[in-house]
Amino acid sequence: MNTIITVLAGLYAAILLFFWLGNIFSKNNSKTKVKNKFSVIIAARNEANNLPHLLLKLKEQSYPTEDFEIIVANDRSTDDTAKILENWQNKLTNLKIVTVQKNDEHLVGKKKALQTAIEVAKYNIFAFTDADCLPGSHWLQELNRAFDEKTDLVAGYSPLLGKQNLVYKLKNLERAAIFAVTAGSFFWNWGITCTGRNLAYRRDIFQKSGGFRGIGKIRSGDDDLMLLKMRKYIRKMRFMFASAATVPAKDNTSSQAQINLETRRASKFQYYPADIKLLALLVFIFYLGLSVSFILLLLGNFSLKLFFLLLILKIIPEFMLISTFLIKIGRLKLISLFPLAELLYLPYFIFFALKGTWGKYRWKN
Protein backbone atom coordinates (compact mmCIF):
# COMPACT_ATOMS: atom_id res chain seq x y z
CA MET A 1 0.00 0.00 0.00
CA ASN A 2 2.83 2.43 0.84
CA THR A 3 4.26 2.20 -2.66
CA ILE A 4 0.87 2.64 -4.33
CA ILE A 5 -0.15 5.69 -2.31
CA THR A 6 3.28 7.29 -2.86
CA VAL A 7 3.06 6.77 -6.63
CA LEU A 8 -0.47 8.22 -6.65
CA ALA A 9 0.73 11.24 -4.66
CA GLY A 10 3.56 11.78 -7.14
CA LEU A 11 1.19 11.58 -10.11
CA TYR A 12 -1.25 13.96 -8.40
CA ALA A 13 1.53 16.48 -7.76
CA ALA A 14 2.81 16.18 -11.35
CA ILE A 15 -0.64 16.83 -12.81
CA LEU A 16 -1.18 19.90 -10.63
CA LEU A 17 2.25 21.25 -11.59
CA PHE A 18 1.28 20.67 -15.24
CA PHE A 19 -1.82 22.86 -14.72
CA TRP A 20 0.24 25.37 -12.73
CA LEU A 21 2.63 25.79 -15.66
CA GLY A 22 -0.41 26.31 -17.89
CA ASN A 23 -1.48 29.20 -15.66
CA ILE A 24 2.06 30.62 -15.55
CA PHE A 25 2.49 30.63 -19.33
CA SER A 26 -1.04 31.79 -20.19
CA LYS A 27 -1.39 35.31 -21.55
CA ASN A 28 -4.43 37.40 -20.69
CA ASN A 29 -5.63 37.84 -24.26
CA SER A 30 -4.53 38.00 -27.87
CA LYS A 31 -3.82 41.25 -29.66
CA THR A 32 -6.34 40.62 -32.42
CA LYS A 33 -7.70 43.59 -34.32
CA VAL A 34 -10.63 41.60 -35.67
CA LYS A 35 -14.08 42.92 -34.78
CA ASN A 36 -16.11 39.77 -34.13
CA LYS A 37 -19.88 39.59 -34.02
CA PHE A 38 -21.54 37.71 -31.17
CA SER A 39 -24.87 36.04 -30.51
CA VAL A 40 -25.33 36.23 -26.73
CA ILE A 41 -27.52 33.30 -25.67
CA ILE A 42 -29.44 32.96 -22.40
CA ALA A 43 -31.82 30.17 -21.36
CA ALA A 44 -34.43 31.50 -18.93
CA ARG A 45 -36.95 29.52 -16.93
CA ASN A 46 -38.87 31.46 -14.28
CA GLU A 47 -36.19 34.14 -14.13
CA ALA A 48 -38.43 37.20 -13.67
CA ASN A 49 -36.38 38.34 -10.66
CA ASN A 50 -33.04 38.05 -12.42
CA LEU A 51 -33.61 39.05 -16.04
CA PRO A 52 -33.95 42.84 -15.53
CA HIS A 53 -30.51 42.94 -13.87
CA LEU A 54 -28.88 40.82 -16.57
CA LEU A 55 -30.49 42.73 -19.45
CA LEU A 56 -29.39 46.03 -17.93
CA LYS A 57 -25.81 44.72 -17.79
CA LEU A 58 -26.02 43.67 -21.43
CA LYS A 59 -27.46 47.06 -22.37
CA GLU A 60 -24.43 48.69 -20.72
CA GLN A 61 -21.89 46.73 -22.79
CA SER A 62 -19.14 48.89 -24.26
CA TYR A 63 -19.17 46.72 -27.38
CA PRO A 64 -20.98 48.26 -30.39
CA THR A 65 -24.66 47.31 -30.39
CA GLU A 66 -24.57 46.51 -34.09
CA ASP A 67 -21.94 43.84 -33.44
CA PHE A 68 -23.94 41.62 -31.10
CA GLU A 69 -27.43 40.30 -30.59
CA ILE A 70 -29.06 39.06 -27.40
CA ILE A 71 -31.22 35.94 -27.65
CA VAL A 72 -33.27 34.91 -24.63
CA ALA A 73 -35.02 31.54 -24.80
CA ASN A 74 -38.07 31.58 -22.53
CA ASP A 75 -38.18 27.97 -21.39
CA ARG A 76 -41.86 27.41 -20.48
CA SER A 77 -41.77 29.98 -17.67
CA THR A 78 -44.82 30.29 -15.43
CA ASP A 79 -43.87 33.61 -13.81
CA ASP A 80 -43.57 37.08 -15.42
CA THR A 81 -40.55 36.20 -17.56
CA ALA A 82 -42.47 36.66 -20.83
CA LYS A 83 -43.86 40.03 -19.77
CA ILE A 84 -40.46 41.32 -18.67
CA LEU A 85 -38.85 40.24 -21.93
CA GLU A 86 -41.59 41.95 -23.93
CA ASN A 87 -41.06 45.19 -22.00
CA TRP A 88 -37.32 45.05 -22.54
CA GLN A 89 -37.66 44.76 -26.31
CA ASN A 90 -38.44 48.48 -26.33
CA LYS A 91 -35.16 49.20 -24.51
CA LEU A 92 -32.87 46.76 -26.32
CA THR A 93 -33.03 46.99 -30.10
CA ASN A 94 -30.80 43.92 -30.44
CA LEU A 95 -32.92 41.69 -28.18
CA LYS A 96 -34.49 38.63 -29.75
CA ILE A 97 -36.97 36.44 -27.84
CA VAL A 98 -37.68 32.80 -28.60
CA THR A 99 -40.09 30.57 -26.71
CA VAL A 100 -39.83 26.89 -25.90
CA GLN A 101 -43.38 25.61 -26.20
CA LYS A 102 -43.03 22.05 -24.98
CA ASN A 103 -40.62 19.62 -23.39
CA ASP A 104 -38.32 17.48 -25.54
CA GLU A 105 -37.25 14.11 -24.16
CA HIS A 106 -34.17 14.22 -26.40
CA LEU A 107 -33.01 17.62 -25.10
CA VAL A 108 -33.47 17.89 -21.34
CA GLY A 109 -32.26 20.47 -18.83
CA LYS A 110 -31.35 23.74 -20.55
CA LYS A 111 -30.41 22.11 -23.84
CA LYS A 112 -33.79 22.53 -25.56
CA ALA A 113 -33.80 26.25 -24.76
CA LEU A 114 -30.19 26.66 -25.89
CA GLN A 115 -30.83 24.71 -29.10
CA THR A 116 -33.90 26.86 -29.86
CA ALA A 117 -31.81 30.02 -29.44
CA ILE A 118 -28.90 28.66 -31.49
CA GLU A 119 -31.24 27.90 -34.39
CA VAL A 120 -32.15 31.59 -34.77
CA ALA A 121 -28.69 33.02 -34.03
CA LYS A 122 -27.33 35.03 -36.96
CA TYR A 123 -23.69 35.37 -35.88
CA ASN A 124 -20.94 32.77 -35.88
CA ILE A 125 -19.72 33.10 -32.30
CA PHE A 126 -22.11 32.06 -29.52
CA ALA A 127 -21.52 33.73 -26.14
CA PHE A 128 -23.30 32.06 -23.23
CA THR A 129 -24.25 33.32 -19.80
CA ASP A 130 -27.03 32.60 -17.30
CA ALA A 131 -30.01 34.70 -16.25
CA ASP A 132 -28.65 35.10 -12.71
CA CYS A 133 -25.32 36.51 -13.94
CA LEU A 134 -24.04 40.09 -14.03
CA PRO A 135 -21.36 40.48 -16.72
CA GLY A 136 -19.25 43.62 -16.53
CA SER A 137 -19.60 46.35 -19.14
CA HIS A 138 -16.44 45.21 -20.99
CA TRP A 139 -17.29 41.49 -21.08
CA LEU A 140 -17.90 41.32 -24.83
CA GLN A 141 -14.91 43.57 -25.45
CA GLU A 142 -12.73 41.04 -23.61
CA LEU A 143 -14.29 38.13 -25.49
CA ASN A 144 -13.47 39.89 -28.74
CA ARG A 145 -9.86 40.37 -27.65
CA ALA A 146 -9.63 36.66 -26.90
CA PHE A 147 -10.99 35.48 -30.25
CA ASP A 148 -8.18 35.71 -32.76
CA GLU A 149 -8.43 33.90 -36.09
CA LYS A 150 -7.26 30.55 -34.68
CA THR A 151 -9.21 30.56 -31.39
CA ASP A 152 -12.40 28.50 -31.36
CA LEU A 153 -13.43 28.49 -27.69
CA VAL A 154 -13.03 30.99 -24.84
CA ALA A 155 -14.02 30.71 -21.18
CA GLY A 156 -13.67 33.02 -18.20
CA TYR A 157 -13.98 33.28 -14.45
CA SER A 158 -17.38 33.38 -12.74
CA PRO A 159 -17.32 34.03 -8.97
CA LEU A 160 -20.36 33.84 -6.71
CA LEU A 161 -22.10 36.90 -5.29
CA GLY A 162 -23.64 36.36 -1.88
CA LYS A 163 -23.43 37.08 1.81
CA GLN A 164 -19.88 37.89 2.89
CA ASN A 165 -19.64 34.98 5.32
CA LEU A 166 -17.22 32.08 5.72
CA VAL A 167 -19.28 29.59 3.70
CA TYR A 168 -19.55 32.03 0.79
CA LYS A 169 -15.79 32.63 0.82
CA LEU A 170 -15.00 28.91 0.98
CA LYS A 171 -17.31 28.25 -1.97
CA ASN A 172 -15.52 30.93 -3.98
CA LEU A 173 -12.14 29.46 -3.09
CA GLU A 174 -13.31 26.04 -4.25
CA ARG A 175 -14.60 27.58 -7.49
CA ALA A 176 -11.28 29.36 -7.96
CA ALA A 177 -9.50 26.00 -7.65
CA ILE A 178 -11.74 24.54 -10.36
CA PHE A 179 -11.15 27.55 -12.60
CA ALA A 180 -7.39 27.25 -11.99
CA VAL A 181 -7.54 23.71 -13.37
CA THR A 182 -9.69 24.96 -16.26
CA ALA A 183 -7.24 27.73 -17.14
CA GLY A 184 -4.24 25.41 -16.86
CA SER A 185 -5.82 22.75 -19.06
CA PHE A 186 -6.83 25.35 -21.66
CA PHE A 187 -3.24 26.46 -22.15
CA TRP A 188 -2.33 22.91 -23.20
CA ASN A 189 -5.47 22.72 -25.38
CA TRP A 190 -6.74 19.90 -23.15
CA GLY A 191 -9.95 21.44 -21.86
CA ILE A 192 -11.22 19.55 -18.83
CA THR A 193 -14.19 21.62 -17.71
CA CYS A 194 -15.86 25.02 -18.03
CA THR A 195 -19.01 26.86 -16.98
CA GLY A 196 -21.84 28.10 -19.19
CA ARG A 197 -21.93 31.33 -17.19
CA ASN A 198 -18.92 32.66 -19.07
CA LEU A 199 -18.33 30.71 -22.25
CA ALA A 200 -18.14 31.33 -26.00
CA TYR A 201 -17.39 29.18 -29.01
CA ARG A 202 -17.72 29.20 -32.78
CA ARG A 203 -20.80 27.87 -34.56
CA ASP A 204 -18.85 25.53 -36.83
CA ILE A 205 -17.23 23.77 -33.84
CA PHE A 206 -20.69 23.18 -32.36
CA GLN A 207 -21.92 21.82 -35.69
CA LYS A 208 -18.88 19.64 -36.41
CA SER A 209 -19.28 17.95 -33.02
CA GLY A 210 -22.94 17.17 -33.69
CA GLY A 211 -24.28 19.75 -31.24
CA PHE A 212 -26.06 18.32 -28.23
CA ARG A 213 -26.52 14.94 -29.92
CA GLY A 214 -25.31 12.21 -27.58
CA ILE A 215 -25.59 14.33 -24.43
CA GLY A 216 -29.14 15.65 -24.95
CA LYS A 217 -30.73 13.25 -22.47
CA ILE A 218 -28.29 14.11 -19.68
CA ARG A 219 -29.81 16.62 -17.25
CA SER A 220 -26.72 18.81 -17.07
CA GLY A 221 -23.57 19.14 -19.15
CA ASP A 222 -24.60 21.80 -21.66
CA ASP A 223 -21.23 23.41 -20.87
CA ASP A 224 -18.57 20.92 -19.70
CA LEU A 225 -19.83 17.84 -21.55
CA MET A 226 -20.26 20.01 -24.64
CA LEU A 227 -16.66 21.16 -24.29
CA LEU A 228 -15.48 17.54 -24.09
CA LYS A 229 -17.46 16.73 -27.24
CA MET A 230 -15.95 19.64 -29.14
CA ARG A 231 -12.32 19.22 -28.01
CA LYS A 232 -11.05 17.30 -31.02
CA TYR A 233 -12.35 19.99 -33.40
CA ILE A 234 -10.95 22.98 -31.48
CA ARG A 235 -7.79 24.51 -32.93
CA LYS A 236 -7.15 26.68 -29.89
CA MET A 237 -8.92 27.38 -26.61
CA ARG A 238 -8.24 30.34 -24.36
CA PHE A 239 -9.02 31.38 -20.78
CA MET A 240 -9.65 35.04 -19.89
CA PHE A 241 -7.95 36.20 -16.67
CA ALA A 242 -8.77 39.92 -16.96
CA SER A 243 -11.07 41.29 -14.24
CA ALA A 244 -13.16 42.95 -16.96
CA ALA A 245 -13.92 39.48 -18.36
CA THR A 246 -15.33 38.20 -15.06
CA VAL A 247 -19.02 37.25 -14.96
CA PRO A 248 -20.28 37.14 -11.34
CA ALA A 249 -23.31 34.98 -10.57
CA LYS A 250 -25.83 35.43 -7.78
CA ASP A 251 -25.67 32.73 -5.13
CA ASN A 252 -28.96 32.18 -3.35
CA THR A 253 -28.43 28.44 -3.02
CA SER A 254 -29.96 26.75 0.02
CA SER A 255 -28.14 23.92 1.79
CA GLN A 256 -30.32 21.28 0.13
CA ALA A 257 -29.92 22.90 -3.27
CA GLN A 258 -26.15 22.94 -2.79
CA ILE A 259 -26.18 19.22 -1.99
CA ASN A 260 -28.23 18.56 -5.12
CA LEU A 261 -25.85 20.70 -7.18
CA GLU A 262 -22.72 18.90 -5.99
CA THR A 263 -24.38 15.50 -6.43
CA ARG A 264 -25.42 16.42 -9.97
CA ARG A 265 -21.89 17.52 -10.83
CA ALA A 266 -20.39 14.28 -9.54
CA SER A 267 -23.04 12.19 -11.32
CA LYS A 268 -21.61 13.19 -14.72
CA PHE A 269 -18.56 10.96 -14.17
CA GLN A 270 -20.13 8.13 -16.19
CA TYR A 271 -20.40 10.39 -19.26
CA TYR A 272 -16.79 11.61 -19.26
CA PRO A 273 -14.27 10.42 -21.87
CA ALA A 274 -11.57 7.98 -20.78
CA ASP A 275 -8.88 10.59 -20.03
CA ILE A 276 -11.13 12.57 -17.66
CA LYS A 277 -12.38 9.38 -15.99
CA LEU A 278 -8.79 8.29 -15.41
CA LEU A 279 -7.90 11.69 -13.96
CA ALA A 280 -10.94 11.73 -11.66
CA LEU A 281 -10.26 8.18 -10.49
CA LEU A 282 -6.65 9.04 -9.71
CA VAL A 283 -7.74 11.98 -7.55
CA PHE A 284 -10.46 9.95 -5.82
CA ILE A 285 -8.21 6.97 -5.03
CA PHE A 286 -5.42 9.26 -3.81
CA TYR A 287 -7.81 11.20 -1.54
CA LEU A 288 -9.31 7.97 -0.23
CA GLY A 289 -5.86 6.48 0.33
CA LEU A 290 -4.71 9.61 2.15
CA SER A 291 -7.76 9.40 4.43
CA VAL A 292 -7.09 5.73 5.18
CA SER A 293 -3.42 6.55 5.82
CA PHE A 294 -4.44 9.15 8.39
CA ILE A 295 -6.64 6.63 10.22
CA LEU A 296 -3.83 4.06 10.17
CA LEU A 297 -1.42 6.71 11.46
CA LEU A 298 -3.70 7.36 14.44
CA LEU A 299 -3.76 3.60 15.08
CA GLY A 300 0.03 3.45 14.93
CA ASN A 301 0.11 1.43 11.71
CA PHE A 302 1.47 4.02 9.27
CA SER A 303 4.76 5.89 8.97
CA LEU A 304 4.64 9.51 10.16
CA LYS A 305 7.41 10.48 7.72
CA LEU A 306 5.58 8.95 4.79
CA PHE A 307 2.34 10.65 5.78
CA PHE A 308 4.06 14.04 5.85
CA LEU A 309 5.56 13.31 2.43
CA LEU A 310 2.07 12.61 1.09
CA LEU A 311 0.80 15.88 2.57
CA ILE A 312 3.67 17.81 0.99
CA LEU A 313 2.99 16.25 -2.42
CA LYS A 314 -0.66 17.29 -2.07
CA ILE A 315 -0.56 20.69 -0.39
CA ILE A 316 2.39 22.44 -2.06
CA PRO A 317 1.25 21.90 -5.70
CA GLU A 318 -2.32 22.83 -4.72
CA PHE A 319 -1.12 26.05 -3.10
CA MET A 320 1.08 26.91 -6.09
CA LEU A 321 -1.76 26.36 -8.57
CA ILE A 322 -4.51 28.15 -6.65
CA SER A 323 -2.40 31.11 -5.49
CA THR A 324 -1.05 31.69 -9.01
CA PHE A 325 -4.58 31.72 -10.42
CA LEU A 326 -5.83 34.04 -7.67
CA ILE A 327 -2.97 36.45 -8.36
CA LYS A 328 -3.80 36.50 -12.08
CA ILE A 329 -7.48 37.29 -11.44
CA GLY A 330 -6.76 39.77 -8.64
CA ARG A 331 -8.37 37.83 -5.76
CA LEU A 332 -5.39 36.70 -3.70
CA LYS A 333 -7.18 37.51 -0.40
CA LEU A 334 -9.08 34.23 -0.74
CA ILE A 335 -5.85 32.29 -0.18
CA SER A 336 -6.11 33.06 3.56
CA LEU A 337 -8.79 30.33 3.72
CA PHE A 338 -6.53 27.75 2.08
CA PRO A 339 -5.58 25.94 5.37
CA LEU A 340 -9.24 25.57 6.41
CA ALA A 341 -10.24 24.45 2.92
CA GLU A 342 -7.51 21.79 3.03
CA LEU A 343 -9.06 20.30 6.16
CA LEU A 344 -12.62 20.33 4.82
CA TYR A 345 -12.25 19.48 1.15
CA LEU A 346 -10.95 15.91 1.40
CA PRO A 347 -14.07 14.43 3.11
CA TYR A 348 -16.27 16.81 1.07
CA PHE A 349 -14.86 15.49 -2.22
CA ILE A 350 -15.05 11.83 -1.22
CA PHE A 351 -18.63 12.17 0.05
CA PHE A 352 -19.99 13.77 -3.13
CA ALA A 353 -17.97 11.51 -5.41
CA LEU A 354 -19.73 8.53 -3.81
CA LYS A 355 -23.12 10.24 -3.62
CA GLY A 356 -22.93 11.39 -7.23
CA THR A 357 -22.13 7.87 -8.40
CA TRP A 358 -24.76 5.98 -6.41
CA GLY A 359 -27.05 8.62 -4.92
CA LYS A 360 -29.96 10.61 -6.30
CA TYR A 361 -30.59 14.31 -6.71
CA ARG A 362 -33.52 16.55 -7.51
CA TRP A 363 -33.37 18.69 -10.65
CA LYS A 364 -34.57 22.28 -10.24
CA ASN A 365 -38.09 23.05 -11.43
VEXFINU-885665 format. One line per 3 residues: their letters; for each residue x, y, z of C-alpha. Coordinates in Angstrom, 1 decimal. Layout:
<atoms>
A	X,Y,Z  ... .
</atoms>
This chain:
<atoms>
MNT	0.0,0.0,0.0  2.8,2.4,0.8  4.3,2.2,-2.7 .
IIT	0.9,2.6,-4.3  -0.1,5.7,-2.3  3.3,7.3,-2.9 .
VLA	3.1,6.8,-6.6  -0.5,8.2,-6.6  0.7,11.2,-4.7 .
GLY	3.6,11.8,-7.1  1.2,11.6,-10.1  -1.2,14.0,-8.4 .
AAI	1.5,16.5,-7.8  2.8,16.2,-11.3  -0.6,16.8,-12.8 .
LLF	-1.2,19.9,-10.6  2.2,21.2,-11.6  1.3,20.7,-15.2 .
FWL	-1.8,22.9,-14.7  0.2,25.4,-12.7  2.6,25.8,-15.7 .
GNI	-0.4,26.3,-17.9  -1.5,29.2,-15.7  2.1,30.6,-15.5 .
FSK	2.5,30.6,-19.3  -1.0,31.8,-20.2  -1.4,35.3,-21.5 .
NNS	-4.4,37.4,-20.7  -5.6,37.8,-24.3  -4.5,38.0,-27.9 .
KTK	-3.8,41.3,-29.7  -6.3,40.6,-32.4  -7.7,43.6,-34.3 .
VKN	-10.6,41.6,-35.7  -14.1,42.9,-34.8  -16.1,39.8,-34.1 .
KFS	-19.9,39.6,-34.0  -21.5,37.7,-31.2  -24.9,36.0,-30.5 .
VII	-25.3,36.2,-26.7  -27.5,33.3,-25.7  -29.4,33.0,-22.4 .
AAR	-31.8,30.2,-21.4  -34.4,31.5,-18.9  -37.0,29.5,-16.9 .
NEA	-38.9,31.5,-14.3  -36.2,34.1,-14.1  -38.4,37.2,-13.7 .
NNL	-36.4,38.3,-10.7  -33.0,38.0,-12.4  -33.6,39.0,-16.0 .
PHL	-33.9,42.8,-15.5  -30.5,42.9,-13.9  -28.9,40.8,-16.6 .
LLK	-30.5,42.7,-19.4  -29.4,46.0,-17.9  -25.8,44.7,-17.8 .
LKE	-26.0,43.7,-21.4  -27.5,47.1,-22.4  -24.4,48.7,-20.7 .
QSY	-21.9,46.7,-22.8  -19.1,48.9,-24.3  -19.2,46.7,-27.4 .
PTE	-21.0,48.3,-30.4  -24.7,47.3,-30.4  -24.6,46.5,-34.1 .
DFE	-21.9,43.8,-33.4  -23.9,41.6,-31.1  -27.4,40.3,-30.6 .
IIV	-29.1,39.1,-27.4  -31.2,35.9,-27.6  -33.3,34.9,-24.6 .
AND	-35.0,31.5,-24.8  -38.1,31.6,-22.5  -38.2,28.0,-21.4 .
RST	-41.9,27.4,-20.5  -41.8,30.0,-17.7  -44.8,30.3,-15.4 .
DDT	-43.9,33.6,-13.8  -43.6,37.1,-15.4  -40.6,36.2,-17.6 .
AKI	-42.5,36.7,-20.8  -43.9,40.0,-19.8  -40.5,41.3,-18.7 .
LEN	-38.9,40.2,-21.9  -41.6,42.0,-23.9  -41.1,45.2,-22.0 .
WQN	-37.3,45.0,-22.5  -37.7,44.8,-26.3  -38.4,48.5,-26.3 .
KLT	-35.2,49.2,-24.5  -32.9,46.8,-26.3  -33.0,47.0,-30.1 .
NLK	-30.8,43.9,-30.4  -32.9,41.7,-28.2  -34.5,38.6,-29.7 .
IVT	-37.0,36.4,-27.8  -37.7,32.8,-28.6  -40.1,30.6,-26.7 .
VQK	-39.8,26.9,-25.9  -43.4,25.6,-26.2  -43.0,22.1,-25.0 .
NDE	-40.6,19.6,-23.4  -38.3,17.5,-25.5  -37.2,14.1,-24.2 .
HLV	-34.2,14.2,-26.4  -33.0,17.6,-25.1  -33.5,17.9,-21.3 .
GKK	-32.3,20.5,-18.8  -31.3,23.7,-20.6  -30.4,22.1,-23.8 .
KAL	-33.8,22.5,-25.6  -33.8,26.3,-24.8  -30.2,26.7,-25.9 .
QTA	-30.8,24.7,-29.1  -33.9,26.9,-29.9  -31.8,30.0,-29.4 .
IEV	-28.9,28.7,-31.5  -31.2,27.9,-34.4  -32.2,31.6,-34.8 .
AKY	-28.7,33.0,-34.0  -27.3,35.0,-37.0  -23.7,35.4,-35.9 .
NIF	-20.9,32.8,-35.9  -19.7,33.1,-32.3  -22.1,32.1,-29.5 .
AFT	-21.5,33.7,-26.1  -23.3,32.1,-23.2  -24.2,33.3,-19.8 .
DAD	-27.0,32.6,-17.3  -30.0,34.7,-16.3  -28.6,35.1,-12.7 .
CLP	-25.3,36.5,-13.9  -24.0,40.1,-14.0  -21.4,40.5,-16.7 .
GSH	-19.2,43.6,-16.5  -19.6,46.3,-19.1  -16.4,45.2,-21.0 .
WLQ	-17.3,41.5,-21.1  -17.9,41.3,-24.8  -14.9,43.6,-25.5 .
ELN	-12.7,41.0,-23.6  -14.3,38.1,-25.5  -13.5,39.9,-28.7 .
RAF	-9.9,40.4,-27.6  -9.6,36.7,-26.9  -11.0,35.5,-30.3 .
DEK	-8.2,35.7,-32.8  -8.4,33.9,-36.1  -7.3,30.6,-34.7 .
TDL	-9.2,30.6,-31.4  -12.4,28.5,-31.4  -13.4,28.5,-27.7 .
VAG	-13.0,31.0,-24.8  -14.0,30.7,-21.2  -13.7,33.0,-18.2 .
YSP	-14.0,33.3,-14.5  -17.4,33.4,-12.7  -17.3,34.0,-9.0 .
LLG	-20.4,33.8,-6.7  -22.1,36.9,-5.3  -23.6,36.4,-1.9 .
KQN	-23.4,37.1,1.8  -19.9,37.9,2.9  -19.6,35.0,5.3 .
LVY	-17.2,32.1,5.7  -19.3,29.6,3.7  -19.5,32.0,0.8 .
KLK	-15.8,32.6,0.8  -15.0,28.9,1.0  -17.3,28.3,-2.0 .
NLE	-15.5,30.9,-4.0  -12.1,29.5,-3.1  -13.3,26.0,-4.3 .
RAA	-14.6,27.6,-7.5  -11.3,29.4,-8.0  -9.5,26.0,-7.6 .
IFA	-11.7,24.5,-10.4  -11.2,27.6,-12.6  -7.4,27.3,-12.0 .
VTA	-7.5,23.7,-13.4  -9.7,25.0,-16.3  -7.2,27.7,-17.1 .
GSF	-4.2,25.4,-16.9  -5.8,22.8,-19.1  -6.8,25.3,-21.7 .
FWN	-3.2,26.5,-22.2  -2.3,22.9,-23.2  -5.5,22.7,-25.4 .
WGI	-6.7,19.9,-23.2  -10.0,21.4,-21.9  -11.2,19.5,-18.8 .
TCT	-14.2,21.6,-17.7  -15.9,25.0,-18.0  -19.0,26.9,-17.0 .
GRN	-21.8,28.1,-19.2  -21.9,31.3,-17.2  -18.9,32.7,-19.1 .
LAY	-18.3,30.7,-22.3  -18.1,31.3,-26.0  -17.4,29.2,-29.0 .
RRD	-17.7,29.2,-32.8  -20.8,27.9,-34.6  -18.8,25.5,-36.8 .
IFQ	-17.2,23.8,-33.8  -20.7,23.2,-32.4  -21.9,21.8,-35.7 .
KSG	-18.9,19.6,-36.4  -19.3,17.9,-33.0  -22.9,17.2,-33.7 .
GFR	-24.3,19.7,-31.2  -26.1,18.3,-28.2  -26.5,14.9,-29.9 .
GIG	-25.3,12.2,-27.6  -25.6,14.3,-24.4  -29.1,15.6,-25.0 .
KIR	-30.7,13.3,-22.5  -28.3,14.1,-19.7  -29.8,16.6,-17.2 .
SGD	-26.7,18.8,-17.1  -23.6,19.1,-19.1  -24.6,21.8,-21.7 .
DDL	-21.2,23.4,-20.9  -18.6,20.9,-19.7  -19.8,17.8,-21.6 .
MLL	-20.3,20.0,-24.6  -16.7,21.2,-24.3  -15.5,17.5,-24.1 .
KMR	-17.5,16.7,-27.2  -15.9,19.6,-29.1  -12.3,19.2,-28.0 .
KYI	-11.0,17.3,-31.0  -12.3,20.0,-33.4  -11.0,23.0,-31.5 .
RKM	-7.8,24.5,-32.9  -7.1,26.7,-29.9  -8.9,27.4,-26.6 .
RFM	-8.2,30.3,-24.4  -9.0,31.4,-20.8  -9.6,35.0,-19.9 .
FAS	-8.0,36.2,-16.7  -8.8,39.9,-17.0  -11.1,41.3,-14.2 .
AAT	-13.2,42.9,-17.0  -13.9,39.5,-18.4  -15.3,38.2,-15.1 .
VPA	-19.0,37.3,-15.0  -20.3,37.1,-11.3  -23.3,35.0,-10.6 .
KDN	-25.8,35.4,-7.8  -25.7,32.7,-5.1  -29.0,32.2,-3.3 .
TSS	-28.4,28.4,-3.0  -30.0,26.7,0.0  -28.1,23.9,1.8 .
QAQ	-30.3,21.3,0.1  -29.9,22.9,-3.3  -26.1,22.9,-2.8 .
INL	-26.2,19.2,-2.0  -28.2,18.6,-5.1  -25.8,20.7,-7.2 .
ETR	-22.7,18.9,-6.0  -24.4,15.5,-6.4  -25.4,16.4,-10.0 .
RAS	-21.9,17.5,-10.8  -20.4,14.3,-9.5  -23.0,12.2,-11.3 .
KFQ	-21.6,13.2,-14.7  -18.6,11.0,-14.2  -20.1,8.1,-16.2 .
YYP	-20.4,10.4,-19.3  -16.8,11.6,-19.3  -14.3,10.4,-21.9 .
ADI	-11.6,8.0,-20.8  -8.9,10.6,-20.0  -11.1,12.6,-17.7 .
KLL	-12.4,9.4,-16.0  -8.8,8.3,-15.4  -7.9,11.7,-14.0 .
ALL	-10.9,11.7,-11.7  -10.3,8.2,-10.5  -6.6,9.0,-9.7 .
VFI	-7.7,12.0,-7.6  -10.5,10.0,-5.8  -8.2,7.0,-5.0 .
FYL	-5.4,9.3,-3.8  -7.8,11.2,-1.5  -9.3,8.0,-0.2 .
GLS	-5.9,6.5,0.3  -4.7,9.6,2.2  -7.8,9.4,4.4 .
VSF	-7.1,5.7,5.2  -3.4,6.5,5.8  -4.4,9.1,8.4 .
ILL	-6.6,6.6,10.2  -3.8,4.1,10.2  -1.4,6.7,11.5 .
LLG	-3.7,7.4,14.4  -3.8,3.6,15.1  0.0,3.5,14.9 .
NFS	0.1,1.4,11.7  1.5,4.0,9.3  4.8,5.9,9.0 .
LKL	4.6,9.5,10.2  7.4,10.5,7.7  5.6,8.9,4.8 .
FFL	2.3,10.7,5.8  4.1,14.0,5.8  5.6,13.3,2.4 .
LLI	2.1,12.6,1.1  0.8,15.9,2.6  3.7,17.8,1.0 .
LKI	3.0,16.3,-2.4  -0.7,17.3,-2.1  -0.6,20.7,-0.4 .
IPE	2.4,22.4,-2.1  1.3,21.9,-5.7  -2.3,22.8,-4.7 .
FML	-1.1,26.1,-3.1  1.1,26.9,-6.1  -1.8,26.4,-8.6 .
IST	-4.5,28.1,-6.7  -2.4,31.1,-5.5  -1.1,31.7,-9.0 .
FLI	-4.6,31.7,-10.4  -5.8,34.0,-7.7  -3.0,36.5,-8.4 .
KIG	-3.8,36.5,-12.1  -7.5,37.3,-11.4  -6.8,39.8,-8.6 .
RLK	-8.4,37.8,-5.8  -5.4,36.7,-3.7  -7.2,37.5,-0.4 .
LIS	-9.1,34.2,-0.7  -5.9,32.3,-0.2  -6.1,33.1,3.6 .
LFP	-8.8,30.3,3.7  -6.5,27.7,2.1  -5.6,25.9,5.4 .
LAE	-9.2,25.6,6.4  -10.2,24.4,2.9  -7.5,21.8,3.0 .
LLY	-9.1,20.3,6.2  -12.6,20.3,4.8  -12.3,19.5,1.2 .
LPY	-11.0,15.9,1.4  -14.1,14.4,3.1  -16.3,16.8,1.1 .
FIF	-14.9,15.5,-2.2  -15.0,11.8,-1.2  -18.6,12.2,0.0 .
FAL	-20.0,13.8,-3.1  -18.0,11.5,-5.4  -19.7,8.5,-3.8 .
KGT	-23.1,10.2,-3.6  -22.9,11.4,-7.2  -22.1,7.9,-8.4 .
WGK	-24.8,6.0,-6.4  -27.0,8.6,-4.9  -30.0,10.6,-6.3 .
YRW	-30.6,14.3,-6.7  -33.5,16.6,-7.5  -33.4,18.7,-10.7 .
KN	-34.6,22.3,-10.2  -38.1,23.1,-11.4 .
</atoms>
